[in-house]
Amino acid sequence: MEASPTVTHTLEISDELRERLDDHLEDDETYEEFITELVAIYETEGVFLQEGYSE
């Protein structure tokens, strides 16, 4: 079975969100790496932890 080529998608984010992401990136970490880590945390924990948040 032949492997499918990777398809990339472009997401548009505001300048404010980009700046917030920049504040959390580690040295040489890409946005994709950071978002991948966030998704992994969400999948493991089921929710993102947010201080003072309750449903």
PyMOL commands that set and color helices and strands:
alter all, ss='L'
color gray80, all
select helices_A, chain A and resi 15-24+31-45
alter helices_A, ss='H'
color red, helices_A
deselect
rebuild
show_as cartoon
